[in-house]
Structures are given as C-alpha cells and as structure tokens.
Amino acid sequence: MALNLFSRAHRLSRANFVDAGERLGIRARATTRMIDELIDAANDWPDRCGRIGFGDRETELLADMLRTRLGSLK
C-alpha cells in the first residue's frame, strides 16, 4: 500500500520528490542530494536479495524491481 504524496501514490519520480520538498520549504538541491545519497547507499541491495530467503523466482523479481526503481530515481 502506498501513501499519497501531494496526490501521487504510484511511480513517484525524482521530480515528484523534489517538488514535494520545495512545497515543504526544502531546497531542490538538498532533496536531490538526499536522493543521490540514498541511491548510492542502496546500490548493492539488489545483489543482497538472496540473503532474505525467498525462492529463486521471488528473489530475482525483487532484485529486478530494486534495480528498476533505483534507476528510475537517478
């Protein structure tokens, strides 16, 4: 289940987060830097999905989803 962020709940983009930050008084540069730091910290997560204990199919689907999502926020 997704929470709404200024009327958006699905496929939130980098621009959506920057816009939300600006509406809350946060400079675009600060939001962008924060997103970049999160992406950098999460880059290895898809490769760690096997540690969770899901089956092969679920593990690959989760890893693919994480790679796609991280790529969409760049």
PQR file of N, CA, C, O and H, with PARSE charges and radii, in Angstrom:
ATOM      1  N   MET A   1       0.843  -1.161   0.000 -0.4000 1.5000
ATOM      2  CA  MET A   1       0.000   0.000   0.000 -0.0000 2.0000
ATOM      3  C   MET A   1       0.900   1.240   0.000  0.5500 1.7000
ATOM      4  O   MET A   1       1.859   1.330   0.767 -0.5500 1.4000
ATOM      5  N   ALA A   2       0.576   2.166  -0.853 -0.4000 1.5000
ATOM      6  CA  ALA A   2       1.364   3.395  -0.972 -0.0000 2.0000
ATOM      7  C   ALA A   2       0.622   4.552  -0.303  0.5500 1.7000
ATOM      8  O   ALA A   2      -0.608   4.611  -0.311 -0.5500 1.4000
ATOM      9  H   ALA A   2      -0.203   2.093  -1.476  0.4000 1.0000
ATOM     10  N   LEU A   3       1.375   5.442   0.258 -0.4000 1.5000
ATOM     11  CA  LEU A   3       0.813   6.665   0.820 -0.0000 2.0000
ATOM     12  C   LEU A   3       0.853   7.761  -0.232  0.5500 1.7000
ATOM     13  O   LEU A   3       1.771   7.813  -1.051 -0.5500 1.4000
ATOM     14  H   LEU A   3       2.374   5.395   0.264  0.4000 1.0000
ATOM     15  N   ASN A   4      -0.132   8.623  -0.208 -0.4000 1.5000
ATOM     16  CA  ASN A   4      -0.155   9.740  -1.146 -0.0000 2.0000
ATOM     17  C   ASN A   4       0.875  10.793  -0.760  0.5500 1.7000
ATOM     18  O   ASN A   4       1.061  11.103   0.417 -0.5500 1.4000
ATOM     19  H   ASN A   4      -0.878   8.581   0.457  0.4000 1.0000
ATOM     20  N   LEU A   5       1.531  11.328  -1.764 -0.4000 1.5000
ATOM     21  CA  LEU A   5       2.467  12.434  -1.585 -0.0000 2.0000
ATOM     22  C   LEU A   5       1.992  13.535  -2.518  0.5500 1.7000
ATOM     23  O   LEU A   5       2.288  13.523  -3.713 -0.5500 1.4000
ATOM     24  H   LEU A   5       1.379  11.076  -2.720  0.4000 1.0000
ATOM     25  N   PHE A   6       1.258  14.479  -1.962 -0.4000 1.5000
ATOM     26  CA  PHE A   6       0.669  15.554  -2.761 -0.0000 2.0000
ATOM     27  C   PHE A   6      -0.106  14.977  -3.951  0.5500 1.7000
ATOM     28  O   PHE A   6       0.125  15.348  -5.102 -0.5500 1.4000
ATOM     29  H   PHE A   6       1.019  14.488  -0.991  0.4000 1.0000
ATOM     30  N   SER A   7      -1.013  14.077  -3.647 -0.4000 1.5000
ATOM     31  CA  SER A   7      -1.950  13.462  -4.599 -0.0000 2.0000
ATOM     32  C   SER A   7      -1.336  12.401  -5.501  0.5500 1.7000
ATOM     33  O   SER A   7      -2.017  11.908  -6.399 -0.5500 1.4000
ATOM     34  H   SER A   7      -1.201  13.776  -2.712  0.4000 1.0000
ATOM     35  N   ARG A   8      -0.091  12.037  -5.299 -0.4000 1.5000
ATOM     36  CA  ARG A   8       0.522  10.961  -6.087 -0.0000 2.0000
ATOM     37  C   ARG A   8       0.842   9.813  -5.147  0.5500 1.7000
ATOM     38  O   ARG A   8       1.296  10.017  -4.021 -0.5500 1.4000
ATOM     39  H   ARG A   8       0.462  12.439  -4.569  0.4000 1.0000
ATOM     40  N   ALA A   9       0.594   8.590  -5.634 -0.4000 1.5000
ATOM     41  CA  ALA A   9       0.861   7.433  -4.787 -0.0000 2.0000
ATOM     42  C   ALA A   9       1.674   6.359  -5.502  0.5500 1.7000
ATOM     43  O   ALA A   9       2.203   5.453  -4.858 -0.5500 1.4000
ATOM     44  H   ALA A   9       0.225   8.424  -6.549  0.4000 1.0000
ATOM     45  N   HIS A  10       1.776   6.448  -6.799 -0.4000 1.5000
ATOM     46  CA  HIS A  10       2.457   5.402  -7.561 -0.0000 2.0000
ATOM     47  C   HIS A  10       3.524   6.014  -8.463  0.5500 1.7000
ATOM     48  O   HIS A  10       3.375   7.119  -8.985 -0.5500 1.4000
ATOM     49  H   HIS A  10       1.346   7.184  -7.322  0.4000 1.0000
ATOM     50  N   ARG A  11       4.591   5.263  -8.623 -0.4000 1.5000
ATOM     51  CA  ARG A  11       5.680   5.657  -9.523 -0.0000 2.0000
ATOM     52  C   ARG A  11       6.166   7.081  -9.260  0.5500 1.7000
ATOM     53  O   ARG A  11       6.303   7.890 -10.178 -0.5500 1.4000
ATOM     54  H   ARG A  11       4.712   4.365  -8.198  0.4000 1.0000
ATOM     55  N   LEU A  12       6.415   7.358  -8.013 -0.4000 1.5000
ATOM     56  CA  LEU A  12       6.935   8.680  -7.664 -0.0000 2.0000
ATOM     57  C   LEU A  12       8.318   8.846  -8.269  0.5500 1.7000
ATOM     58  O   LEU A  12       9.184   7.985  -8.117 -0.5500 1.4000
ATOM     59  H   LEU A  12       6.304   6.701  -7.268  0.4000 1.0000
ATOM     60  N   SER A  13       8.509   9.944  -8.943 -0.4000 1.5000
ATOM     61  CA  SER A  13       9.776  10.201  -9.629 -0.0000 2.0000
ATOM     62  C   SER A  13      10.644  11.134  -8.794  0.5500 1.7000
ATOM     63  O   SER A  13      10.216  11.687  -7.782 -0.5500 1.4000
ATOM     64  H   SER A  13       7.805  10.643  -9.066  0.4000 1.0000
ATOM     65  N   ARG A  14      11.861  11.283  -9.254 -0.4000 1.5000
ATOM     66  CA  ARG A  14      12.788  12.231  -8.624 -0.0000 2.0000
ATOM     67  C   ARG A  14      12.148  13.628  -8.595  0.5500 1.7000
ATOM     68  O   ARG A  14      12.215  14.332  -7.587 -0.5500 1.4000
ATOM     69  H   ARG A  14      12.209  10.834 -10.077  0.4000 1.0000
ATOM     70  N   ALA A  15      11.530  14.012  -9.713 -0.4000 1.5000
ATOM     71  CA  ALA A  15      10.880  15.324  -9.805 -0.0000 2.0000
ATOM     72  C   ALA A  15       9.744  15.451  -8.794  0.5500 1.7000
ATOM     73  O   ALA A  15       9.548  16.524  -8.223 -0.5500 1.4000
ATOM     74  H   ALA A  15      11.475  13.440 -10.531  0.4000 1.0000
ATOM     75  N   ASN A  16       8.989  14.369  -8.564 -0.4000 1.5000
ATOM     76  CA  ASN A  16       7.915  14.413  -7.570 -0.0000 2.0000
ATOM     77  C   ASN A  16       8.463  14.674  -6.170  0.5500 1.7000
ATOM     78  O   ASN A  16       7.891  15.457  -5.411 -0.5500 1.4000
ATOM     79  H   ASN A  16       9.148  13.498  -9.028  0.4000 1.0000
ATOM     80  N   PHE A  17       9.570  14.018  -5.831 -0.4000 1.5000
ATOM     81  CA  PHE A  17      10.170  14.223  -4.511 -0.0000 2.0000
ATOM     82  C   PHE A  17      10.739  15.635  -4.375  0.5500 1.7000
ATOM     83  O   PHE A  17      10.598  16.265  -3.327 -0.5500 1.4000
ATOM     84  H   PHE A  17      10.034  13.382  -6.447  0.4000 1.0000
ATOM     85  N   VAL A  18      11.374  16.125  -5.425 -0.4000 1.5000
ATOM     86  CA  VAL A  18      11.927  17.485  -5.392 -0.0000 2.0000
ATOM     87  C   VAL A  18      10.787  18.495  -5.237  0.5500 1.7000
ATOM     88  O   VAL A  18      10.892  19.436  -4.451 -0.5500 1.4000
ATOM     89  H   VAL A  18      11.489  15.613  -6.276  0.4000 1.0000
ATOM     90  N   ASP A  19       9.707  18.299  -5.982 -0.4000 1.5000
ATOM     91  CA  ASP A  19       8.548  19.188  -5.880 -0.0000 2.0000
ATOM     92  C   ASP A  19       7.956  19.153  -4.472  0.5500 1.7000
ATOM     93  O   ASP A  19       7.637  20.198  -3.905 -0.5500 1.4000
ATOM     94  H   ASP A  19       9.622  17.535  -6.621  0.4000 1.0000
ATOM     95  N   ALA A  20       7.811  17.966  -3.913 -0.4000 1.5000
ATOM     96  CA  ALA A  20       7.266  17.843  -2.560 -0.0000 2.0000
ATOM     97  C   ALA A  20       8.172  18.546  -1.552  0.5500 1.7000
ATOM     98  O   ALA A  20       7.693  19.232  -0.649 -0.5500 1.4000
ATOM     99  H   ALA A  20       8.071  17.117  -4.374  0.4000 1.0000
ATOM    100  N   GLY A  21       9.470  18.370  -1.711 -0.4000 1.5000
ATOM    101  CA  GLY A  21      10.410  19.046  -0.823 -0.0000 2.0000
ATOM    102  C   GLY A  21      10.277  20.552  -0.898  0.5500 1.7000
ATOM    103  O   GLY A  21      10.273  21.236   0.126 -0.5500 1.4000
ATOM    104  H   GLY A  21       9.859  17.812  -2.444  0.4000 1.0000
ATOM    105  N   GLU A  22      10.167  21.070  -2.112 -0.4000 1.5000
ATOM    106  CA  GLU A  22      10.021  22.520  -2.285 -0.0000 2.0000
ATOM    107  C   GLU A  22       8.732  23.021  -1.650  0.5500 1.7000
ATOM    108  O   GLU A  22       8.714  24.101  -1.058 -0.5500 1.4000
ATOM    109  H   GLU A  22      10.171  20.515  -2.944  0.4000 1.0000
ATOM    110  N   ARG A  23       7.664  22.259  -1.764 -0.4000 1.5000
ATOM    111  CA  ARG A  23       6.397  22.649  -1.137 -0.0000 2.0000
ATOM    112  C   ARG A  23       6.513  22.692   0.380  0.5500 1.7000
ATOM    113  O   ARG A  23       5.800  23.435   1.054 -0.5500 1.4000
ATOM    114  H   ARG A  23       7.678  21.382  -2.245  0.4000 1.0000
ATOM    115  N   LEU A  24       7.428  21.878   0.901 -0.4000 1.5000
ATOM    116  CA  LEU A  24       7.647  21.829   2.350 -0.0000 2.0000
ATOM    117  C   LEU A  24       8.772  22.754   2.799  0.5500 1.7000
ATOM    118  O   LEU A  24       9.160  22.751   3.967 -0.5500 1.4000
ATOM    119  H   LEU A  24       8.007  21.275   0.353  0.4000 1.0000
ATOM    120  N   GLY A  25       9.294  23.552   1.857 -0.4000 1.5000
ATOM    121  CA  GLY A  25      10.322  24.525   2.197 -0.0000 2.0000
ATOM    122  C   GLY A  25      11.747  23.998   2.139  0.5500 1.7000
ATOM    123  O   GLY A  25      12.663  24.624   2.673 -0.5500 1.4000
ATOM    124  H   GLY A  25       8.979  23.555   0.908  0.4000 1.0000
ATOM    125  N   ILE A  26      11.942  22.853   1.495 -0.4000 1.5000
ATOM    126  CA  ILE A  26      13.284  22.279   1.362 -0.0000 2.0000
ATOM    127  C   ILE A  26      13.806  22.600  -0.032  0.5500 1.7000
ATOM    128  O   ILE A  26      13.114  22.378  -1.026 -0.5500 1.4000
ATOM    129  H   ILE A  26      11.198  22.345   1.061  0.4000 1.0000
ATOM    130  N   ARG A  27      14.998  23.110  -0.102 -0.4000 1.5000
ATOM    131  CA  ARG A  27      15.576  23.467  -1.397 -0.0000 2.0000
ATOM    132  C   ARG A  27      15.749  22.232  -2.279  0.5500 1.7000
ATOM    133  O   ARG A  27      16.038  21.137  -1.797 -0.5500 1.4000
ATOM    134  H   ARG A  27      15.560  23.290   0.706  0.4000 1.0000
ATOM    135  N   ALA A  28      15.564  22.438  -3.583 -0.4000 1.5000
ATOM    136  CA  ALA A  28      15.681  21.339  -4.543 -0.0000 2.0000
ATOM    137  C   ALA A  28      17.042  20.666  -4.448  0.5500 1.7000
ATOM    138  O   ALA A  28      17.148  19.443  -4.540 -0.5500 1.4000
ATOM    139  H   ALA A  28      15.329  23.327  -3.974  0.4000 1.0000
ATOM    140  N   ARG A  29      18.072  21.465  -4.264 -0.4000 1.5000
ATOM    141  CA  ARG A  29      19.430  20.916  -4.183 -0.0000 2.0000
ATOM    142  C   ARG A  29      19.574  19.955  -2.998  0.5500 1.7000
ATOM    143  O   ARG A  29      20.234  18.922  -3.110 -0.5500 1.4000
ATOM    144  H   ARG A  29      17.986  22.458  -4.189  0.4000 1.0000
ATOM    145  N   ALA A  30      18.961  20.296  -1.877 -0.4000 1.5000
ATOM    146  CA  ALA A  30      19.035  19.432  -0.691 -0.0000 2.0000
ATOM    147  C   ALA A  30      18.299  18.117  -0.927  0.5500 1.7000
ATOM    148  O   ALA A  30      18.794  17.050  -0.563 -0.5500 1.4000
ATOM    149  H   ALA A  30      18.426  21.135  -1.786  0.4000 1.0000
ATOM    150  N   THR A  31      17.128  18.193  -1.533 -0.4000 1.5000
ATOM    151  CA  THR A  31      16.366  16.981  -1.824 -0.0000 2.0000
ATOM    152  C   THR A  31      17.117  16.109  -2.820  0.5500 1.7000
ATOM    153  O   THR A  31      17.187  14.891  -2.655 -0.5500 1.4000
ATOM    154  H   THR A  31      16.726  19.059  -1.829  0.4000 1.0000
ATOM    155  N   THR A  32      17.671  16.724  -3.844 -0.4000 1.5000
ATOM    156  CA  THR A  32      18.432  15.982  -4.846 -0.0000 2.0000
ATOM    157  C   THR A  32      19.629  15.289  -4.212  0.5500 1.7000
ATOM    158  O   THR A  32      19.905  14.126  -4.506 -0.5500 1.4000
ATOM    159  H   THR A  32      17.614  17.714  -3.978  0.4000 1.0000
ATOM    160  N   ARG A  33      20.328  15.988  -3.357 -0.4000 1.5000
ATOM    161  CA  ARG A  33      21.493  15.403  -2.681 -0.0000 2.0000
ATOM    162  C   ARG A  33      21.070  14.213  -1.815  0.5500 1.7000
ATOM    163  O   ARG A  33      21.752  13.189  -1.780 -0.5500 1.4000
ATOM    164  H   ARG A  33      20.104  16.933  -3.118  0.4000 1.0000
ATOM    165  N   MET A  34      19.952  14.355  -1.127 -0.4000 1.5000
ATOM    166  CA  MET A  34      19.456  13.282  -0.276 -0.0000 2.0000
ATOM    167  C   MET A  34      19.089  12.049  -1.109  0.5500 1.7000
ATOM    168  O   MET A  34      19.415  10.924  -0.732 -0.5500 1.4000
ATOM    169  H   MET A  34      19.397  15.186  -1.156  0.4000 1.0000
ATOM    170  N   ILE A  35      18.419  12.259  -2.226 -0.4000 1.5000
ATOM    171  CA  ILE A  35      18.061  11.152  -3.112 -0.0000 2.0000
ATOM    172  C   ILE A  35      19.323  10.463  -3.618  0.5500 1.7000
ATOM    173  O   ILE A  35      19.400   9.234  -3.628 -0.5500 1.4000
ATOM    174  H   ILE A  35      18.154  13.174  -2.533  0.4000 1.0000
ATOM    175  N   ASP A  36      20.308  11.245  -4.036 -0.4000 1.5000
ATOM    176  CA  ASP A  36      21.563  10.669  -4.528 -0.0000 2.0000
ATOM    177  C   ASP A  36      22.253   9.835  -3.454  0.5500 1.7000
ATOM    178  O   ASP A  36      22.783   8.764  -3.750 -0.5500 1.4000
ATOM    179  H   ASP A  36      20.246  12.243  -4.027  0.4000 1.0000
ATOM    180  N   GLU A  37      22.251  10.312  -2.216 -0.4000 1.5000
ATOM    181  CA  GLU A  37      22.870   9.563  -1.122 -0.0000 2.0000
ATOM    182  C   GLU A  37      22.131   8.254  -0.863  0.5500 1.7000
ATOM    183  O   GLU A  37      22.758   7.228  -0.600 -0.5500 1.4000
ATOM    184  H   GLU A  37      21.820  11.182  -1.976  0.4000 1.0000
ATOM    185  N   LEU A  38      20.806   8.285  -0.938 -0.4000 1.5000
ATOM    186  CA  LEU A  38      20.021   7.067  -0.749 -0.0000 2.0000
ATOM    187  C   LEU A  38      20.281   6.061  -1.866  0.5500 1.7000
ATOM    188  O   LEU A  38      20.414   4.864  -1.611 -0.5500 1.4000
ATOM    189  H   LEU A  38      20.297   9.119  -1.152  0.4000 1.0000
ATOM    190  N   ILE A  39      20.352   6.546  -3.096 -0.4000 1.5000
ATOM    191  CA  ILE A  39      20.631   5.664  -4.230 -0.0000 2.0000
ATOM    192  C   ILE A  39      22.012   5.036  -4.080  0.5500 1.7000
ATOM    193  O   ILE A  39      22.179   3.836  -4.296 -0.5500 1.4000
ATOM    194  H   ILE A  39      20.244   7.518  -3.303  0.4000 1.0000
ATOM    195  N   ASP A  40      22.992   5.841  -3.712 -0.4000 1.5000
ATOM    196  CA  ASP A  40      24.347   5.314  -3.514 -0.0000 2.0000
ATOM    197  C   ASP A  40      24.366   4.245  -2.424  0.5500 1.7000
ATOM    198  O   ASP A  40      25.026   3.216  -2.572 -0.5500 1.4000
ATOM    199  H   ASP A  40      22.856   6.816  -3.537  0.4000 1.0000
ATOM    200  N   ALA A  41      23.648   4.487  -1.338 -0.4000 1.5000
ATOM    201  CA  ALA A  41      23.613   3.525  -0.232 -0.0000 2.0000
ATOM    202  C   ALA A  41      22.891   2.240  -0.617  0.5500 1.7000
ATOM    203  O   ALA A  41      23.207   1.172  -0.091 -0.5500 1.4000
ATOM    204  H   ALA A  41      23.112   5.322  -1.219  0.4000 1.0000
ATOM    205  N   ALA A  42      21.927   2.331  -1.526 -0.4000 1.5000
ATOM    206  CA  ALA A  42      21.106   1.176  -1.887 -0.0000 2.0000
ATOM    207  C   ALA A  42      21.600   0.425  -3.115  0.5500 1.7000
ATOM    208  O   ALA A  42      21.003  -0.589  -3.479 -0.5500 1.4000
ATOM    209  H   ALA A  42      21.671   3.199  -1.953  0.4000 1.0000
ATOM    210  N   ASN A  43      22.648   0.872  -3.756 -0.4000 1.5000
ATOM    211  CA  ASN A  43      23.115   0.236  -4.991 -0.0000 2.0000
ATOM    212  C   ASN A  43      23.411  -1.249  -4.847  0.5500 1.7000
ATOM    213  O   ASN A  43      23.207  -1.999  -5.802 -0.5500 1.4000
ATOM    214  H   ASN A  43      23.132   1.696  -3.460  0.4000 1.0000
ATOM    215  N   ASP A  44      23.879  -1.698  -3.703 -0.4000 1.5000
ATOM    216  CA  ASP A  44      24.211  -3.109  -3.509 -0.0000 2.0000
ATOM    217  C   ASP A  44      23.017  -3.957  -3.081  0.5500 1.7000
ATOM    218  O   ASP A  44      23.118  -5.184  -3.055 -0.5500 1.4000
ATOM    219  H   ASP A  44      24.045  -1.089  -2.928  0.4000 1.0000
ATOM    220  N   TRP A  45      21.914  -3.344  -2.751 -0.4000 1.5000
ATOM    221  CA  TRP A  45      20.770  -4.091  -2.244 -0.0000 2.0000
ATOM    222  C   TRP A  45      20.267  -5.170  -3.196  0.5500 1.7000
ATOM    223  O   TRP A  45      19.972  -6.273  -2.735 -0.5500 1.4000
ATOM    224  H   TRP A  45      21.833  -2.348  -2.772  0.4000 1.0000
ATOM    225  N   PRO A  46      20.152  -4.915  -4.505 -0.5600 1.5000
ATOM    226  CA  PRO A  46      19.670  -5.987  -5.379  0.2800 2.0000
ATOM    227  C   PRO A  46      20.536  -7.248  -5.300  0.5500 1.7000
ATOM    228  O   PRO A  46      20.017  -8.360  -5.397 -0.5500 1.4000
ATOM    229  N   ASP A  47      21.828  -7.085  -5.129 -0.4000 1.5000
ATOM    230  CA  ASP A  47      22.721  -8.241  -5.049 -0.0000 2.0000
ATOM    231  C   ASP A  47      22.596  -8.976  -3.720  0.5500 1.7000
ATOM    232  O   ASP A  47      23.065 -10.108  -3.598 -0.5500 1.4000
ATOM    233  H   ASP A  47      22.249  -6.181  -5.051  0.4000 1.0000
ATOM    234  N   ARG A  48      21.985  -8.366  -2.743 -0.4000 1.5000
ATOM    235  CA  ARG A  48      21.819  -8.979  -1.422 -0.0000 2.0000
ATOM    236  C   ARG A  48      20.464  -9.655  -1.240  0.5500 1.7000
ATOM    237  O   ARG A  48      20.209 -10.238  -0.187 -0.5500 1.4000
ATOM    238  H   ARG A  48      21.604  -7.447  -2.842  0.4000 1.0000
ATOM    239  N   CYS A  49      19.609  -9.590  -2.223 -0.4000 1.5000
ATOM    240  CA  CYS A  49      18.260 -10.138  -2.089 -0.0000 2.0000
ATOM    241  C   CYS A  49      18.269 -11.633  -1.781  0.5500 1.7000
ATOM    242  O   CYS A  49      17.355 -12.133  -1.125 -0.5500 1.4000
ATOM    243  H   CYS A  49      19.817  -9.116  -3.078  0.4000 1.0000
ATOM    244  N   GLY A  50      19.278 -12.340  -2.241 -0.4000 1.5000
ATOM    245  CA  GLY A  50      19.362 -13.774  -1.978 -0.0000 2.0000
ATOM    246  C   GLY A  50      19.469 -14.106  -0.502  0.5500 1.7000
ATOM    247  O   GLY A  50      19.153 -15.227  -0.102 -0.5500 1.4000
ATOM    248  H   GLY A  50      20.020 -11.934  -2.774  0.4000 1.0000
ATOM    249  N   ARG A  51      19.898 -13.179   0.300 -0.4000 1.5000
ATOM    250  CA  ARG A  51      20.052 -13.400   1.743 -0.0000 2.0000
ATOM    251  C   ARG A  51      18.724 -13.413   2.490  0.5500 1.7000
ATOM    252  O   ARG A  51      18.659 -13.855   3.637 -0.5500 1.4000
ATOM    253  H   ARG A  51      20.154 -12.268  -0.025  0.4000 1.0000
ATOM    254  N   ILE A  52      17.676 -12.935   1.851 -0.4000 1.5000
ATOM    255  CA  ILE A  52      16.379 -12.826   2.520 -0.0000 2.0000
ATOM    256  C   ILE A  52      15.769 -14.202   2.761  0.5500 1.7000
ATOM    257  O   ILE A  52      15.114 -14.427   3.779 -0.5500 1.4000
ATOM    258  H   ILE A  52      17.729 -12.576   0.920  0.4000 1.0000
ATOM    259  N   GLY A  53      15.985 -15.115   1.827 -0.4000 1.5000
ATOM    260  CA  GLY A  53      15.438 -16.453   1.988 -0.0000 2.0000
ATOM    261  C   GLY A  53      14.237 -16.756   1.113  0.5500 1.7000
ATOM    262  O   GLY A  53      13.586 -17.784   1.296 -0.5500 1.4000
ATOM    263  H   GLY A  53      16.517 -14.932   1.001  0.4000 1.0000
ATOM    264  N   PHE A  54      13.931 -15.879   0.165 -0.4000 1.5000
ATOM    265  CA  PHE A  54      12.861 -16.159  -0.789 -0.0000 2.0000
ATOM    266  C   PHE A  54      13.331 -17.229  -1.769  0.5500 1.7000
ATOM    267  O   PHE A  54      14.517 -17.554  -1.829 -0.5500 1.4000
ATOM    268  H   PHE A  54      14.460 -15.044   0.016  0.4000 1.0000
ATOM    269  N   GLY A  55      12.397 -17.765  -2.525 -0.4000 1.5000
ATOM    270  CA  GLY A  55      12.743 -18.689  -3.593 -0.0000 2.0000
ATOM    271  C   GLY A  55      13.473 -17.948  -4.707  0.5500 1.7000
ATOM    272  O   GLY A  55      13.527 -16.718  -4.718 -0.5500 1.4000
ATOM    273  H   GLY A  55      11.433 -17.501  -2.475  0.4000 1.0000
ATOM    274  N   ASP A  56      14.034 -18.711  -5.642 -0.4000 1.5000
ATOM    275  CA  ASP A  56      14.814 -18.109  -6.731 -0.0000 2.0000
ATOM    276  C   ASP A  56      14.006 -17.102  -7.540  0.5500 1.7000
ATOM    277  O   ASP A  56      14.490 -16.012  -7.846 -0.5500 1.4000
ATOM    278  H   ASP A  56      13.990 -19.710  -5.633  0.4000 1.0000
ATOM    279  N   ARG A  57      12.772 -17.469  -7.885 -0.4000 1.5000
ATOM    280  CA  ARG A  57      11.938 -16.581  -8.710 -0.0000 2.0000
ATOM    281  C   ARG A  57      11.634 -15.277  -7.979  0.5500 1.7000
ATOM    282  O   ARG A  57      11.783 -14.194  -8.545 -0.5500 1.4000
ATOM    283  H   ARG A  57      12.379 -18.354  -7.636  0.4000 1.0000
ATOM    284  N   GLU A  58      11.209 -15.382  -6.723 -0.4000 1.5000
ATOM    285  CA  GLU A  58      10.879 -14.189  -5.950 -0.0000 2.0000
ATOM    286  C   GLU A  58      12.110 -13.312  -5.734  0.5500 1.7000
ATOM    287  O   GLU A  58      12.031 -12.084  -5.784 -0.5500 1.4000
ATOM    288  H   GLU A  58      11.088 -16.262  -6.263  0.4000 1.0000
ATOM    289  N   THR A  59      13.246 -13.963  -5.495 -0.4000 1.5000
ATOM    290  CA  THR A  59      14.489 -13.219  -5.293 -0.0000 2.0000
ATOM    291  C   THR A  59      14.851 -12.430  -6.540  0.5500 1.7000
ATOM    292  O   THR A  59      15.219 -11.259  -6.452 -0.5500 1.4000
ATOM    293  H   THR A  59      13.309 -14.960  -5.455  0.4000 1.0000
ATOM    294  N   GLU A  60      14.749 -13.066  -7.699 -0.4000 1.5000
ATOM    295  CA  GLU A  60      15.086 -12.380  -8.949 -0.0000 2.0000
ATOM    296  C   GLU A  60      14.103 -11.249  -9.242  0.5500 1.7000
ATOM    297  O   GLU A  60      14.505 -10.180  -9.701 -0.5500 1.4000
ATOM    298  H   GLU A  60      14.450 -14.018  -7.771  0.4000 1.0000
ATOM    299  N   LEU A  61      12.819 -11.481  -8.978 -0.4000 1.5000
ATOM    300  CA  LEU A  61      11.820 -10.424  -9.193 -0.0000 2.0000
ATOM    301  C   LEU A  61      12.085  -9.222  -8.286  0.5500 1.7000
ATOM    302  O   LEU A  61      11.995  -8.075  -8.724 -0.5500 1.4000
ATOM    303  H   LEU A  61      12.493 -12.349  -8.605  0.4000 1.0000
ATOM    304  N   LEU A  62      12.408  -9.488  -7.030 -0.4000 1.5000
ATOM    305  CA  LEU A  62      12.703  -8.404  -6.098 -0.0000 2.0000
ATOM    306  C   LEU A  62      13.953  -7.643  -6.522  0.5500 1.7000
ATOM    307  O   LEU A  62      13.970  -6.413  -6.504 -0.5500 1.4000
ATOM    308  H   LEU A  62      12.481 -10.420  -6.674  0.4000 1.0000
ATOM    309  N   ALA A  63      14.994  -8.368  -6.901 -0.4000 1.5000
ATOM    310  CA  ALA A  63      16.239  -7.724  -7.339 -0.0000 2.0000
ATOM    311  C   ALA A  63      15.994  -6.871  -8.581  0.5500 1.7000
ATOM    312  O   ALA A  63      16.498  -5.751  -8.674 -0.5500 1.4000
ATOM    313  H   ALA A  63      14.981  -9.368  -6.916  0.4000 1.0000
ATOM    314  N   ASP A  64      15.228  -7.391  -9.531 -0.4000 1.5000
ATOM    315  CA  ASP A  64      14.915  -6.626 -10.746 -0.0000 2.0000
ATOM    316  C   ASP A  64      14.116  -5.368 -10.414  0.5500 1.7000
ATOM    317  O   ASP A  64      14.368  -4.299 -10.971 -0.5500 1.4000
ATOM    318  H   ASP A  64      14.818  -8.300  -9.456  0.4000 1.0000
ATOM    319  N   MET A  65      13.144  -5.505  -9.496 -0.4000 1.5000
ATOM    320  CA  MET A  65      12.337  -4.356  -9.100 -0.0000 2.0000
ATOM    321  C   MET A  65      13.210  -3.287  -8.445  0.5500 1.7000
ATOM    322  O   MET A  65      13.057  -2.099  -8.728 -0.5500 1.4000
ATOM    323  H   MET A  65      12.939  -6.373  -9.044  0.4000 1.0000
ATOM    324  N   LEU A  66      14.117  -3.706  -7.577 -0.4000 1.5000
ATOM    325  CA  LEU A  66      15.005  -2.740  -6.926 -0.0000 2.0000
ATOM    326  C   LEU A  66      15.904  -2.037  -7.939  0.5500 1.7000
ATOM    327  O   LEU A  66      16.091  -0.823  -7.869 -0.5500 1.4000
ATOM    328  H   LEU A  66      14.241  -4.671  -7.348  0.4000 1.0000
ATOM    329  N   ARG A  67      16.460  -2.799  -8.879 -0.4000 1.5000
ATOM    330  CA  ARG A  67      17.313  -2.189  -9.914 -0.0000 2.0000
ATOM    331  C   ARG A  67      16.526  -1.168 -10.737  0.5500 1.7000
ATOM    332  O   ARG A  67      17.013  -0.073 -11.021 -0.5500 1.4000
ATOM    333  H   ARG A  67      16.308  -3.785  -8.936  0.4000 1.0000
ATOM    334  N   THR A  68      15.314  -1.542 -11.110 -0.4000 1.5000
ATOM    335  CA  THR A  68      14.464  -0.647 -11.899 -0.0000 2.0000
ATOM    336  C   THR A  68      14.139   0.620 -11.113  0.5500 1.7000
ATOM    337  O   THR A  68      14.224   1.728 -11.642 -0.5500 1.4000
ATOM    338  H   THR A  68      14.919  -2.432 -10.880  0.4000 1.0000
ATOM    339  N   ARG A  69      13.769   0.448  -9.855 -0.4000 1.5000
ATOM    340  CA  ARG A  69      13.390   1.605  -9.034 -0.0000 2.0000
ATOM    341  C   ARG A  69      14.577   2.527  -8.787  0.5500 1.7000
ATOM    342  O   ARG A  69      14.450   3.748  -8.877 -0.5500 1.4000
ATOM    343  H   ARG A  69      13.700  -0.452  -9.425  0.4000 1.0000
ATOM    344  N   LEU A  70      15.720   1.946  -8.478 -0.4000 1.5000
ATOM    345  CA  LEU A  70      16.915   2.773  -8.274 -0.0000 2.0000
ATOM    346  C   LEU A  70      17.264   3.536  -9.550  0.5500 1.7000
ATOM    347  O   LEU A  70      17.622   4.713  -9.502 -0.5500 1.4000
ATOM    348  H   LEU A  70      15.823   0.954  -8.405  0.4000 1.0000
ATOM    349  N   GLY A  71      17.157   2.856 -10.689 -0.4000 1.5000
ATOM    350  CA  GLY A  71      17.441   3.507 -11.964 -0.0000 2.0000
ATOM    351  C   GLY A  71      16.465   4.628 -12.273  0.5500 1.7000
ATOM    352  O   GLY A  71      16.843   5.642 -12.860 -0.5500 1.4000
ATOM    353  H   GLY A  71      16.866   1.899 -10.728  0.4000 1.0000
ATOM    354  N   SER A  72      15.212   4.449 -11.879 -0.4000 1.5000
ATOM    355  CA  SER A  72      14.199   5.470 -12.177 -0.0000 2.0000
ATOM    356  C   SER A  72      14.377   6.729 -11.332  0.5500 1.7000
ATOM    357  O   SER A  72      13.861   7.789 -11.685 -0.5500 1.4000
ATOM    358  H   SER A  72      14.905   3.625 -11.403  0.4000 1.0000
ATOM    359  N   LEU A  73      15.091   6.620 -10.235 -0.4000 1.5000
ATOM    360  CA  LEU A  73      15.295   7.784  -9.368 -0.0000 2.0000
ATOM    361  C   LEU A  73      16.574   8.544  -9.681  0.5500 1.7000
ATOM    362  O   LEU A  73      16.834   9.592  -9.091 -0.5500 1.4000
ATOM    363  H   LEU A  73      15.510   5.759  -9.948  0.4000 1.0000
ATOM    364  N   LYS A  74      17.371   8.025 -10.601 -0.4000 1.5000
ATOM    365  CA  LYS A  74      18.631   8.705 -10.956 -0.0000 2.0000
ATOM    366  C   LYS A  74      18.373   9.917 -11.814  0.5500 1.7000
ATOM    367  O   LYS A  74      19.313  10.608 -12.206 -0.5500 1.4000
ATOM    368  H   LYS A  74      17.160   7.173 -11.080  0.4000 1.0000
TER
END
